[in-house]
Amino acid sequence: MSGQAVRAAFRSLCSGRPSGRFLGFSGLCAGQPSGWFFSFQYYLCYILLTGMPYHRRNTRLPPDHYLGLRTYFVTICCDRRRPHLNSPGFAERVSVLLHEGVSNHFFLLHAFCIMPDHLHLLAEGTQPLSNLREFIRLFKQHTAFEFRRSSPTRLWEKSYYDYVLRPSDTIEAVACYIWWNPVRKRLCSLPQDFPFTGSQTIDWMKHSALPTDWTAPWKGATPA
């Protein structure tokens, strides 16, 4: 839908006299939505006009792919990519909860980086019952609870990105991709200069000396 059409819809709806193709909105309010209201174009318009939070399409693998001795690269974005993690105090608290989460759910944290509007982590399950989905669910829940103490807004997008490492993916290469994220975003000159990054298992100060050719599988479709 064009910007002109969206603006026309907004004026029509705000006037209380929707006309033409936007009559479906008045029908919805009256409990009688017309059939075309559920069209994809109008759904997009409705999101723009109401400010409904953006929920990324669920692309999860079958549940068994998130159990056991696997290694995962995960990216979690703030709602609407707002810089909710820009506060040093809150970023530090998120780091503490992240380390608590990997410990409680039997993961090793090979690498992490808490950016202003998203975070990356590289975690490896250490037991057959290590459950990535449960770990991420509770981590998001706990950090969102902390965030709500100081802000009424939503902290995270509903979903997140995950990638199960293949045999051809080396842990060090993926970790370097994570550590170099602040440099790519021009937040610092070297990975070591960024305060909210690190590793439980790797001498990351040494291994992050040079950037890597590895890149996120979804790069180009989403911010790095």
Secondary structure, DSSP 8 states (H G I E B T S, - for coil): --HHHHHHHHHHHHHT---GGGHHHHHHHTT---GGGGSHHHHHHHHHHHT-----------GGGGBSS-EEEEEEEBGGG--TT-SHHHHHHHHHHHHHHHHHTTEEEEEEEE-SSEEEEEEEE-STT-BHHHHHHHHHHHHHHHHHTT-SS--B-S--EEEE--TT--HHHHHHHHHTHHHHTTS-SSGGG-SSEE-SSS-HHHHTSS--S---TTBTTB--
